Amino acid sequence: MANRKFSEIKVGIFVFVAFNIVLFTLFWAKGFLINKDQHTMTAYFTSVNGLNVADPVVVNGIRKGKIKDFELETDTVRVTFTLDKDVKIRTDYTLQITAPELMGTKQLFIYSGKAPSEIDYTKPMYGETPADMAAVMKTMVDLSSDVSSLLKKFSGTTDKLDKTLTNVNDIIG
């Protein structure tokens, strides 16, 4: 009887330890561990179309943080995000909202820059307006109408050139 209770205790301890290992691994993989040294930073954009809370913050192609919050302020959007403290952002940085995949989630992309001096991490950053698919499609429609107009003018010019060459050929004989 005592041997059976001891076996049940061993199984219980094993299951408890295994559960904690799985839980710790999930938190570690998702980046939920609290002990990370991170800056909490803000950035301003005119639009954050498609960016969501918990989307990644990527510095030069490497994931170094995540989006924490959004707040609408008059004509801009304030984005609050975390960034690992080992990241050095220079004063000539570029901050954009990008889509690494055509139909995937968006990300906050930071090109850290090459200037000799770093930014003040307590002051807000300013991002470039993201180019979304609607803007690209509008540009393509405008470009299409311009190309169509040019083709009509080119067609008229070739007709006039053909008549001119026919007249020159008649004169020369």
C-alpha positions as MATLAB code, in Angstrom:
seq = 'MANRKFSEIKVGIFVFVAFNIVLFTLFWAKGFLINKDQHTMTAYFTSVNGLNVADPVVVNGIRKGKIKDFELETDTVRVTFTLDKDVKIRTDYTLQITAPELMGTKQLFIYSGKAPSEIDYTKPMYGETPADMAAVMKTMVDLSSDVSSLLKKFSGTTDKLDKTLTNVNDIIG';
ca = [
       0.000    0.000    0.000;
       2.791    2.434    0.912;
       4.612    1.510   -2.292;
       1.524    2.371   -4.369;
       1.146    5.797   -2.679;
       4.823    6.496   -3.316;
       4.323    5.647   -7.025;
       1.333    7.989   -7.226;
       3.358   10.794   -5.657;
       6.185   10.211   -8.159;
       3.726   10.331  -11.074;
       2.147   13.509   -9.689;
       5.525   15.209   -9.315;
       6.552   14.100  -12.824;
       3.333   15.474  -14.372;
       3.696   18.750  -12.432;
       7.320   19.219  -13.552;
       6.505   18.302  -17.175;
       3.591   20.759  -17.214;
       5.810   23.551  -15.871;
       8.506   22.807  -18.462;
       5.949   22.984  -21.280;
       4.475   26.195  -19.854;
       7.914   27.806  -19.462;
       8.859   26.811  -23.028;
       5.672   28.355  -24.425;
       6.219   31.613  -22.550;
       9.858   31.708  -23.615;
       9.016   31.006  -27.276;
       6.332   33.697  -27.368;
       8.567   36.245  -25.643;
       6.410   36.655  -22.532;
       9.265   36.370  -20.063;
       9.371   39.366  -17.768;
      13.137   39.528  -17.196;
      13.985   41.010  -20.614;
      15.751   44.360  -20.647;
      13.562   46.446  -22.928;
      12.808   50.065  -23.699;
       9.163   51.086  -23.902;
       9.083   53.491  -26.828;
       6.560   55.510  -28.795;
       6.281   56.313  -32.464;
       3.881   58.482  -34.432;
       2.298   57.587  -37.782;
      -0.410   59.156  -39.907;
      -1.931   55.691  -40.391;
      -1.283   52.202  -39.009;
      -3.503   50.340  -41.457;
      -3.389   46.634  -40.544;
      -0.914   46.802  -37.647;
      -2.142   45.043  -34.496;
      -1.188   44.754  -30.844;
       1.471   42.008  -30.374;
       2.746   42.331  -33.962;
       6.547   42.142  -34.141;
       9.000   45.025  -34.110;
      11.830   44.112  -36.477;
      15.210   45.845  -36.564;
      17.197   45.264  -39.771;
      15.344   41.965  -40.279;
      15.635   40.602  -36.712;
      12.694   40.499  -34.299;
      13.585   42.713  -31.333;
      10.270   43.711  -29.760;
       6.512   43.901  -30.156;
       3.632   46.342  -30.404;
       1.977   47.105  -27.059;
      -0.720   49.734  -27.707;
      -2.265   52.297  -30.088;
      -3.816   55.646  -29.312;
      -5.423   58.104  -31.709;
      -4.170   61.673  -31.205;
      -5.863   64.264  -33.462;
      -4.467   63.492  -36.938;
      -1.817   60.949  -35.886;
      -1.641   57.550  -34.237;
       0.694   56.976  -31.306;
       2.135   53.463  -31.297;
       3.658   52.154  -28.070;
       6.100   49.276  -28.469;
       8.897   47.485  -26.663;
      12.420   47.215  -27.995;
      15.327   45.190  -26.608;
      17.906   47.410  -24.914;
      20.773   45.865  -26.885;
      19.442   47.545  -30.058;
      21.255   50.742  -31.035;
      19.160   53.104  -33.171;
      20.996   55.932  -34.895;
      19.663   59.419  -35.654;
      19.236   58.591  -39.370;
      16.828   55.714  -38.649;
      13.882   54.782  -40.860;
      10.638   53.583  -39.275;
       8.001   51.920  -41.469;
       5.010   49.629  -41.268;
       5.685   46.763  -43.644;
       4.054   43.508  -44.697;
       6.678   40.762  -44.990;
       4.136   38.559  -46.766;
       1.428   39.549  -49.207;
      -1.462   38.269  -47.081;
       0.309   38.031  -43.711;
       0.417   40.279  -40.697;
       2.142   43.632  -40.638;
       5.229   44.544  -38.675;
       6.981   47.653  -37.447;
      10.286   47.723  -39.332;
      13.176   49.837  -38.074;
      16.260   50.405  -40.186;
      18.696   51.372  -37.427;
      20.796   53.751  -39.547;
      24.532   54.416  -39.742;
      24.975   57.866  -38.171;
      27.548   58.099  -35.376;
      25.089   59.304  -32.717;
      22.173   57.403  -31.187;
      18.638   58.664  -30.660;
      17.261   59.694  -27.277;
      15.231   56.609  -26.345;
      12.899   58.660  -24.122;
      11.687   60.811  -27.025;
       9.148   59.617  -29.616;
      10.138   58.378  -33.047;
       8.390   59.395  -36.269;
       7.476   56.868  -38.921;
       6.886   57.111  -42.628;
       3.377   56.796  -44.019;
       2.829   53.179  -45.005;
       2.017   52.375  -48.617;
      -0.940   50.011  -48.562;
      -2.462   48.022  -51.411;
      -5.256   50.576  -51.987;
      -2.695   53.332  -52.615;
      -0.706   51.085  -54.941;
      -3.853   50.155  -56.899;
      -4.867   53.838  -57.238;
      -1.412   54.661  -58.578;
      -1.696   51.793  -61.075;
      -5.099   53.055  -62.301;
      -3.701   56.584  -62.746;
      -0.671   55.192  -64.559;
      -2.908   53.082  -66.795;
      -4.900   56.119  -67.950;
      -1.654   58.049  -68.623;
      -0.274   55.187  -70.721;
      -3.548   54.962  -72.657;
      -3.401   58.698  -73.427;
       0.221   58.417  -74.587;
      -0.625   55.507  -76.891;
      -3.421   57.523  -78.544;
      -1.065   60.466  -79.125;
       1.610   58.137  -80.487;
      -0.924   56.578  -82.872;
      -1.938   60.039  -84.171;
       1.707   61.031  -84.594;
       2.526   57.899  -86.594;
      -0.458   58.566  -88.908;
       0.804   62.116  -89.576;
       4.358   60.840  -90.116;
       3.056   58.276  -92.612;
       1.224   61.004  -94.596;
       4.324   63.230  -94.543;
       6.544   60.432  -95.836;
       3.998   59.645  -98.573;
       4.007   63.318  -99.674;
       7.833   63.440  -99.650;
       7.918   60.242 -101.705;
       5.444   61.730 -104.243;
       7.571   64.896 -104.602;
      10.858   63.047 -104.982;
       9.287   60.599 -107.291;
];
